[in-house]
Amino acid sequence: GKFSKSRGVGVFGDMAKDTGIPADIWRFYLLYVRPEGQDSAFSWSDLMLKNNSELLNNLGNFINRAGMFVCKFFGGTVPNMVLMPEDKRLLARVTLELRQYHQLLEKVRWV
């Protein structure tokens, strides 16, 4: 049914914790189904489906492809990286953006 805090219908923080499902899986799922302009619906089967198909399969496929690429083109060893000045500038900019993003996430207050 429709979640209702006052009626105790839904999955709440303490209940989610008691499931033993790691917090990162909950984070992934909640961000994946976040509402854009309407309410979102929760179901245990959808949580399982999204975790298995979107997170595990896609992430696993990406990691497998990256490993195969390294084996095929670099003899199974990631080569040492030589950063050019433009690479260093890009890394500095990305680091700054990530720090700002993290600071903004830390300021989020759930209502």
C-alpha positions, 0 to 999 in steps of 0.5 A: 500500500501507499507509505504512511508514516502515521499508519506505520506503512512502509519501510523505514530506516530502522526496518531497512537496517534490520534487513541486513541489506547494505546501506549502499544498496539502499542508497543506489535504489532510492536514488534510482527510483527517486521521484521526478514529479510524482510519488514513487512506488516501492516493492521488494521485487523491484528492489531486487530487480534493480539491484541485480539487473542495474547495479550488479549486472551493469557494474559487473559487466563494466569491471569485466570489460575493463579487466579484459581490455587491460589483459588484451592490450597491456598484458594484464598489467595497468601501465604507469600513468604519465600525466601531462600538464592538461591532465593535472589541470583536469584532475585538480578541477575534478577534485575541486568539484567532487569536494564541493559535491561532497560538502553539499551532500553533507548539508542535506537534511531529510524532512 
